[in-house]
Amino acid sequence: MHIAVAVRLMPKAGDEIEVQPDGKDIDRELVEMVISEFDDQALEEAVLIKEATGATVTAVGLRAEGVEPALQVAYARGADRLVVADAGELDPYDSRTASLAFAAAFRALAPDLVLVGVQTPTDLFGQTAPHLAADLGWPQASVVVGVTAEDGSARVVQEYAGGRLAVLELPLPAVVGVQSASSPPRYVSMGRLRQAMTEANPEPLAVSVEVPAATPALVSLARPESRAGATMLEGDAEEIAAQIVGVLRERGALVS
């Protein structure tokens, strides 16, 4: 079995983010770009399937500043092959066009199963998995918290509101949007990462994307406005409860 994982980038947590003067992008020279959190979960789930079944895992990223180091981290975590798909200049905030580029890469690589994070900071509405499935003509499930695959099908655990879970079976090939892996992403030692930096050589893959006639246009980005800080309540349980009741009465949430 061949599993492909879409690897997208996000600024490293804790890095200071500044908006460029034109207001249409962040200053990417000031931040380190790393694997997005949900794609990291998808990668871990792929490696877990590999360990259970002997599958091979290909990590695929779109050409961008920082993608090769991110793919080397994927290799250190257990990916067998690394691919950088080059579709030319793409708008990093247009998940539809990015999905078309990923779909073109997956057609060329012909995996049995595609795993992708359920969302990223630039795909907050989780469009990538459905878009990929539509482009490829494959079945898909998203908001998945566990995947097993064998005998030409994948069984996925899908999460619903209220803590409800459902087990779905998808015929392969299929696309799965992963919310969380069956276990947390594994720690990568510096020694293993240094080894990956010398062993892992991402392969270039040219892909052609026909940009849809109607695509969203980014108007502007802005940092969140600063708000007042939280008020910390102090005292024992009864004192804190009394303070909470006082605040609720002050705000009109309690009338007696």
C-alpha positions in Angstrom: 0.0 0.0 0.0 1.2 3.5 -0.9 0.1 6.4 1.4 0.6 10.0 0.4 0.5 12.9 2.9 -0.1 16.5 2.0 2.4 18.7 3.9 1.5 22.4 4.2 3.3 25.1 6.1 2.5 27.5 9.0 4.5 29.9 11.0 6.2 28.2 14.0 4.3 28.8 17.2 5.9 31.6 19.3 7.4 33.4 16.3 6.6 37.1 16.0 4.3 37.7 13.0 4.3 41.0 11.2 2.1 41.9 8.2 3.8 43.2 5.1 3.3 46.9 4.2 0.8 46.1 1.4 -1.3 44.2 3.9 -1.6 41.1 1.8 0.8 38.7 3.4 2.9 38.1 6.5 6.6 38.9 6.5 7.9 35.4 5.9 11.5 36.3 6.5 10.8 36.9 10.2 9.2 33.5 10.9 10.2 29.8 10.6 7.7 27.8 8.5 7.0 24.4 9.8 4.5 21.5 9.1 1.0 22.7 9.9 -0.4 21.1 13.1 -3.1 19.0 11.5 -0.9 17.8 8.6 1.5 16.7 11.3 -1.4 14.6 12.7 -2.0 13.2 9.2 1.7 12.3 8.9 1.7 10.5 12.2 -1.4 8.5 11.2 0.3 7.5 7.9 3.4 6.3 9.8 1.2 4.3 12.2 -0.5 2.6 9.2 3.0 1.9 7.8 4.1 0.3 11.0 1.0 -1.9 11.1 0.9 -2.9 7.4 4.3 -2.3 5.8 2.9 0.5 3.7 5.2 3.1 2.1 4.6 6.8 2.9 5.3 9.7 0.6 5.2 13.2 2.0 4.3 15.8 -0.6 4.7 19.6 -0.3 4.1 22.5 -2.6 7.2 24.5 -3.6 7.6 27.4 -1.1 10.2 28.8 1.3 10.7 26.3 4.1 9.1 23.3 2.4 12.3 21.2 2.2 13.2 21.4 5.9 9.6 20.6 6.7 9.8 17.5 4.4 13.0 16.5 6.1 11.2 16.5 9.4 8.6 14.3 7.8 11.4 11.9 6.7 12.7 11.9 10.3 9.3 10.9 11.5 9.0 8.0 9.2 8.2 9.1 5.6 10.0 7.0 3.0 9.9 9.4 0.1 9.7 13.2 -0.2 8.3 15.1 -3.1 8.2 18.9 -3.8 5.4 19.6 -6.3 6.2 22.7 -8.4 3.1 24.4 -9.9 4.7 27.8 -10.3 3.6 30.8 -8.3 0.5 30.0 -6.2 -1.4 32.3 -3.9 -0.6 30.7 -0.4 -4.1 31.6 0.8 -6.1 30.1 -2.0 -6.8 26.5 -0.8 -8.8 25.7 -4.0 -5.8 26.3 -6.3 -3.4 24.6 -3.8 -5.8 21.6 -3.8 -5.6 21.4 -7.6 -1.8 21.4 -7.4 -1.8 18.6 -4.8 -4.3 16.6 -6.9 -2.1 16.8 -9.9 0.8 15.6 -7.8 -1.2 12.7 -6.4 -2.3 11.7 -9.9 1.3 11.4 -10.9 2.3 9.5 -7.7 -0.8 7.2 -7.8 -1.2 6.5 -4.0 -3.8 4.2 -2.6 -4.7 6.6 0.2 -4.2 10.3 0.7 -4.1 11.8 4.2 -4.3 15.5 4.7 -4.8 17.7 7.8 -8.4 18.7 8.4 -7.5 22.4 8.2 -4.6 24.9 8.3 -4.3 28.6 9.3 -5.0 29.4 5.6 -7.7 26.7 5.2 -9.9 27.3 8.3 -13.0 25.9 6.6 -11.4 22.5 5.9 -11.8 22.7 2.1 -8.7 20.8 1.1 -9.9 17.2 1.7 -13.3 17.6 -0.1 -11.6 19.6 -3.0 -9.0 16.9 -3.4 -11.6 14.1 -3.5 -13.7 16.0 -6.1 -10.6 16.7 -8.2 -9.5 13.1 -8.1 -12.9 11.5 -8.2 -12.3 9.5 -5.1 -14.5 9.0 -1.9 -13.5 11.0 1.1 -14.2 11.5 4.8 -13.1 14.4 7.0 -12.8 15.3 10.7 -11.3 11.8 11.2 -9.6 10.7 14.4 -8.3 7.2 13.4 -7.6 5.3 10.2 -6.9 1.6 9.4 -6.4 0.2 6.0 -6.4 -3.3 4.5 -7.9 -5.4 1.7 -8.6 -2.5 -0.6 -10.5 -0.3 1.9 -9.9 2.1 4.7 -11.9 2.3 7.9 -12.0 5.7 9.5 -13.4 6.9 12.8 -15.2 10.2 12.1 -16.1 12.6 14.9 -19.5 14.3 15.2 -20.9 17.0 17.5 -21.6 16.0 21.1 -18.8 13.5 21.2 -20.4 11.0 18.8 -18.2 8.8 16.7 -19.0 6.8 13.5 -16.9 4.1 11.7 -17.0 4.5 8.0 -15.5 2.2 5.3 -14.1 3.8 2.1 -13.0 1.9 -0.9 -9.5 2.7 -2.0 -8.2 5.0 -3.4 -9.6 7.6 -1.0 -8.9 10.9 0.6 -9.1 11.4 4.4 -9.0 14.7 6.3 -7.3 13.9 9.6 -8.2 15.8 12.8 -6.0 13.8 15.1 -3.9 10.7 14.8 -4.5 7.6 16.9 -1.5 8.7 19.0 0.3 12.0 19.4 3.0 12.9 16.8 6.3 11.3 17.8 9.3 13.2 19.2 12.2 13.5 16.7 15.6 13.6 18.3 18.2 16.1 17.0 20.4 13.1 15.9 17.6 11.7 13.8 16.9 15.1 12.3 20.5 15.6 11.4 20.5 12.2 9.8 17.4 13.1 7.8 19.1 16.4 6.6 21.9 14.3 5.0 19.8 11.4 3.8 16.6 13.0 2.6 16.6 14.5 -0.8 13.2 15.8 -1.9 12.3 15.0 -5.5 11.0 17.8 -7.7 7.8 17.1 -9.5 6.5 19.6 -12.0 2.7 19.8 -12.1 0.4 21.9 -14.2 -2.6 23.7 -12.7 -5.3 25.5 -14.6 -6.4 28.3 -12.2 -10.2 28.5 -12.1 -11.7 31.6 -13.7 -13.4 32.7 -10.5 -11.1 32.6 -7.5 -11.2 34.4 -4.2 -8.9 37.5 -3.9 -7.2 38.4 -0.7 -8.0 42.0 0.2 -6.0 42.5 3.4 -4.5 40.9 6.5 -4.4 42.5 9.9 -3.1 41.6 13.3 -5.9 40.9 15.9 -6.8 44.0 17.9 -5.5 44.1 21.5 -8.2 43.6 24.1 -8.3 44.1 27.8 -6.6 41.4 29.8 -8.5 38.8 31.9 -9.3 39.5 35.5 -7.9 36.8 37.8 -10.2 35.9 40.8 -8.5 35.1 44.1 -9.7 33.4 47.3 -11.2 30.1 48.3 -14.0 28.4 46.5 -16.8 30.3 48.3 -15.1 33.7 47.8 -14.5 33.0 44.1 -18.1 31.8 43.7 -19.4 35.0 45.3 -17.2 37.1 42.9 -18.6 35.3 39.9 -22.2 35.8 41.0 -21.3 39.5 41.5 -20.0 39.8 38.0 -23.0 38.0 36.5 -25.4 40.4 38.4 -23.4 43.4 37.2 -23.7 42.3 33.6 -27.4 41.6 33.9 -27.1 37.8 33.6 -28.7 37.3 37.1 -31.7 39.3 38.3 -32.0 38.2 41.8 
